[in-house]
């Protein structure tokens, strides 16, 4: 997914404005949980809306009076007439005055409620972002602890994968945990794949040569440490990495074999 293109599409502005369907709102909320960049952009948009609303709020007293008159269904021209109190019952006069005060209070309450609601939404989004960051930090710590234990375990088979053919400068390393039927692939020595392409990892039997796909590395570009945990229940004799079209291939494309390494017998 191209995050920048998604942000620039304008759909997040519609989300903040409340102009999307429930399904679209749910999709965007899910993306906010997955991509901190999208969550931060929503925060920025909401902050900008709140700032713009505050800047453009009417401060003219005549405008406010006109709004109150409109709310109370006053009719006629805008000229103020002097009314003698002696012509009206005092209770009637104070009743109209109370209505004006009540209308002004209602307008103020509505504006305050809107501001509080916007602030609450911003606070909720910020909390969600913080929770996401905490969860990511916790996951990163757990992953680091797991990797340290793997690197220090003598029972783990370490297999270097050397660059092949036109890709001789590339390299990788496999840490094979046979007991847990998984490998940890250190792919730091691979370049970022071109758009529309992914790396695919293969378990190989050598006689005869039989490749078994262990899956594609779809998040290669976004993963910072380039270490990937991959399930492997095969009796592997070697491991290889090829560059394939997005979605992977049924068999390895040998002209794009980047790295290959044989497990010690």
C-alpha positions as CSV (number, residue, x, y, z in Angstrom):
1,X,0.0,0.0,0.0
2,X,1.3,3.4,-1.0
3,X,0.8,5.4,2.3
4,X,1.7,8.8,0.8
5,X,-0.7,8.4,-2.1
6,X,-3.5,7.3,0.3
7,X,-2.9,10.4,2.5
8,X,-2.9,12.7,-0.5
9,X,-6.1,11.2,-1.9
10,X,-8.2,13.4,0.3
11,X,-10.2,10.6,1.9
12,X,-8.8,11.4,5.4
13,X,-10.3,14.9,5.1
14,X,-13.7,13.4,4.3
15,X,-13.2,11.0,7.3
16,X,-12.6,14.0,9.7
17,X,-15.6,15.8,8.2
18,X,-17.8,12.8,8.8
19,X,-18.8,12.5,5.2
20,X,-18.0,8.8,4.7
21,X,-20.1,5.7,5.2
22,X,-19.8,3.5,8.3
23,X,-17.9,0.9,6.3
24,X,-15.4,3.4,5.0
25,X,-15.0,4.8,8.5
26,X,-14.3,1.3,9.8
27,X,-11.7,0.7,7.1
28,X,-9.9,4.0,7.8
29,X,-9.9,3.3,11.6
30,X,-8.4,-0.1,10.9
31,X,-5.7,1.6,8.8
32,X,-5.0,4.1,11.5
33,X,-4.3,1.2,13.9
34,X,-1.9,-0.4,11.4
35,X,-0.1,2.7,10.0
36,X,1.0,5.4,12.5
37,X,1.5,7.8,9.5
38,X,-2.2,7.7,8.7
39,X,-3.1,8.2,12.4
40,X,-0.7,11.2,12.6
41,X,-2.2,12.7,9.5
42,X,-5.8,12.4,10.9
43,X,-4.5,14.2,14.1
44,X,-3.0,17.0,11.9
45,X,-6.2,17.4,10.0
46,X,-8.4,17.6,13.1
47,X,-6.0,20.1,14.7
48,X,-6.1,22.2,11.6
49,X,-9.9,22.1,11.6
50,X,-10.1,23.1,15.2
51,X,-7.7,26.0,14.6
52,X,-9.6,27.2,11.6
53,X,-12.9,27.0,13.4
54,X,-11.6,29.1,16.2
55,X,-10.1,31.7,13.7
56,X,-13.3,32.1,11.7
57,X,-15.8,32.0,14.6
58,X,-18.0,35.2,14.5
59,X,-17.0,37.8,17.1
60,X,-19.2,40.6,15.8
61,X,-21.9,41.5,18.4
62,X,-24.4,42.5,15.7
63,X,-23.9,39.1,14.1
64,X,-24.5,37.3,17.4
65,X,-27.7,39.5,18.1
66,X,-29.0,38.7,14.6
67,X,-28.4,34.9,15.3
68,X,-30.3,35.3,18.5
69,X,-33.2,37.1,16.8
70,X,-33.3,34.4,14.1
71,X,-33.4,31.7,16.8
72,X,-36.3,33.4,18.5
73,X,-38.1,34.0,15.2
74,X,-38.0,37.8,15.5
75,X,-39.4,39.5,12.3
76,X,-39.2,43.0,10.9
77,X,-36.5,45.4,10.2
78,X,-33.3,45.8,12.2
79,X,-34.2,49.2,13.6
80,X,-34.4,49.1,17.4
81,X,-37.6,50.6,18.8
82,X,-37.8,52.2,22.2
83,X,-40.7,50.5,24.1
84,X,-42.2,52.1,27.2
85,X,-42.2,49.7,30.0
86,X,-45.5,51.2,31.2
87,X,-47.3,49.8,28.2
88,X,-46.3,46.2,29.1
89,X,-46.7,44.1,32.1
90,X,-43.3,43.7,33.9
91,X,-43.6,40.0,33.8
92,X,-43.9,40.0,30.0
93,X,-40.9,42.2,29.7
94,X,-38.7,40.0,31.9
95,X,-40.0,36.9,30.2
96,X,-38.7,38.2,26.8
97,X,-35.4,39.2,28.5
98,X,-35.1,35.8,29.9
99,X,-35.7,34.2,26.5
100,X,-32.9,36.3,25.0
101,X,-30.5,35.3,27.8
102,X,-31.6,31.7,27.3
103,X,-31.0,31.8,23.6
104,X,-27.6,33.3,24.1
105,X,-26.8,30.6,26.6
106,X,-27.9,27.9,24.2
107,X,-25.7,29.2,21.4
108,X,-22.7,29.4,23.8
109,X,-23.4,25.8,25.0
110,X,-23.7,24.5,21.5
111,X,-20.3,26.1,20.6
112,X,-18.7,24.8,23.7
113,X,-20.1,21.3,23.2
114,X,-18.8,21.2,19.6
115,X,-15.3,22.3,20.8
116,X,-15.3,19.7,23.6
117,X,-16.4,17.0,21.2
118,X,-13.6,17.9,18.8
119,X,-11.1,18.0,21.7
120,X,-12.3,14.6,22.9
121,X,-11.9,13.1,19.4
122,X,-8.4,14.4,19.2
123,X,-7.6,13.0,22.6
124,X,-9.0,9.6,21.7
125,X,-6.9,9.5,18.5
126,X,-3.8,10.6,20.5
127,X,-4.5,7.9,23.0
128,X,-4.9,5.3,20.2
129,X,-1.6,6.5,18.7
130,X,0.1,6.2,22.1
131,X,-1.3,2.7,22.7
132,X,-0.1,1.7,19.2
133,X,3.4,3.0,20.0
134,X,3.5,1.2,23.3
135,X,2.3,-2.0,21.7
136,X,5.0,-1.7,19.0
137,X,7.7,-1.1,21.6
138,X,6.6,-4.1,23.6
139,X,6.6,-6.3,20.5
140,X,10.0,-5.0,19.5
141,X,11.4,-5.8,22.9
142,X,9.9,-9.3,22.8
143,X,11.3,-9.8,19.3
144,X,14.7,-8.6,20.4
145,X,14.7,-11.0,23.4
146,X,13.7,-13.9,21.1
147,X,16.5,-13.1,18.6
148,X,19.1,-12.9,21.4
149,X,18.1,-16.3,22.7
150,X,18.2,-17.7,19.1
151,X,21.7,-16.3,18.4
152,X,23.0,-17.8,21.7
153,X,21.5,-21.2,21.3
154,X,24.0,-23.8,20.1
155,X,21.2,-26.0,18.9
156,X,20.3,-23.4,16.2
157,X,21.8,-24.2,12.8
158,X,23.4,-21.2,11.2
159,X,23.5,-21.2,7.4
160,X,25.1,-18.3,5.4
161,X,23.4,-17.6,2.1
162,X,25.9,-16.3,-0.5
163,X,25.1,-14.0,-3.4
164,X,24.7,-15.7,-6.8
165,X,25.5,-14.7,-10.4
166,X,24.7,-11.1,-11.1
167,X,23.8,-10.6,-7.5
168,X,27.2,-11.7,-6.0
169,X,27.3,-8.7,-3.7
170,X,24.1,-9.7,-1.9
171,X,24.1,-12.0,1.2
172,X,21.8,-13.3,3.9
173,X,21.8,-15.7,6.8
174,X,19.4,-18.3,8.1
175,X,19.1,-19.4,11.7
176,X,17.2,-22.7,11.7
177,X,15.4,-23.7,14.8
178,X,14.5,-27.3,14.0
179,X,12.8,-27.9,17.4
180,X,10.3,-25.1,16.9
181,X,10.1,-25.7,13.1
182,X,11.0,-22.2,12.1
183,X,13.8,-20.1,10.7
184,X,14.9,-16.6,11.3
185,X,16.1,-14.9,8.1
186,X,18.6,-12.1,8.4
187,X,18.1,-10.3,5.1
188,X,20.1,-7.2,5.8
189,X,22.3,-7.9,2.8
190,X,19.5,-7.7,0.3
191,X,18.6,-4.5,-1.5
192,X,15.0,-3.1,-1.4
193,X,13.0,-4.9,-4.1
194,X,11.7,-2.8,-7.0
195,X,8.0,-1.9,-7.0
196,X,5.8,-4.8,-8.0
197,X,8.4,-7.4,-6.9
198,X,8.9,-9.3,-3.6
199,X,11.6,-11.7,-2.2
200,X,10.5,-15.3,-1.9
201,X,12.2,-17.8,0.4
202,X,12.7,-21.4,-0.6
203,X,13.5,-24.6,1.2
204,X,15.4,-26.9,-1.1
205,X,16.0,-30.7,-1.4
206,X,19.1,-31.2,-3.5
207,X,18.7,-34.8,-5.0
208,X,16.7,-34.2,-7.0
209,X,16.4,-30.5,-6.8
210,X,13.0,-29.8,-5.2
211,X,12.0,-26.3,-4.1
212,X,9.3,-25.7,-1.5
213,X,8.1,-22.1,-1.0
214,X,8.3,-20.7,2.5
215,X,6.4,-17.6,1.5
216,X,7.2,-14.1,0.4
217,X,8.6,-11.2,2.4
218,X,5.9,-8.6,1.8
219,X,6.9,-6.1,4.5
220,X,10.6,-6.0,3.5
221,X,10.7,-2.2,2.9
222,X,8.9,-1.3,6.2
223,X,10.8,-3.7,8.5
224,X,13.7,-1.9,10.1
225,X,15.9,-4.7,11.3
226,X,15.3,-7.0,8.2
227,X,15.0,-10.1,10.3
228,X,12.0,-12.3,9.6
229,X,10.6,-15.3,11.4
230,X,9.3,-17.9,8.9
231,X,7.7,-21.3,9.6
232,X,9.6,-24.3,8.2
233,X,8.5,-27.9,8.8
234,X,10.6,-29.2,5.9
235,X,13.7,-31.4,6.0
236,X,15.6,-28.7,4.3
237,X,19.0,-29.3,2.7
238,X,19.5,-25.7,1.5
239,X,17.8,-22.4,1.4
240,X,17.5,-19.8,-1.4
241,X,16.0,-16.4,-2.0
242,X,14.6,-15.3,-5.4
243,X,13.0,-12.1,-6.6
244,X,9.4,-12.8,-7.8
245,X,6.3,-10.8,-8.9
246,X,4.1,-9.6,-6.1
247,X,2.2,-12.5,-4.7
248,X,5.0,-15.0,-5.3
249,X,5.6,-17.8,-7.8
250,X,4.9,-21.6,-7.8
251,X,8.5,-22.3,-8.8
252,X,11.7,-20.1,-8.3
253,X,12.8,-17.8,-11.1
254,X,16.4,-19.0,-11.3
255,X,17.7,-16.0,-13.2
256,X,16.7,-13.9,-10.2
257,X,18.3,-16.2,-7.6
258,X,19.8,-13.7,-5.2
259,X,21.3,-15.9,-2.5
260,X,21.8,-19.6,-1.8
261,X,23.2,-21.6,1.1
262,X,23.5,-25.3,1.8
263,X,22.8,-26.7,5.3
264,X,25.6,-28.7,6.9
265,X,24.8,-32.4,6.9
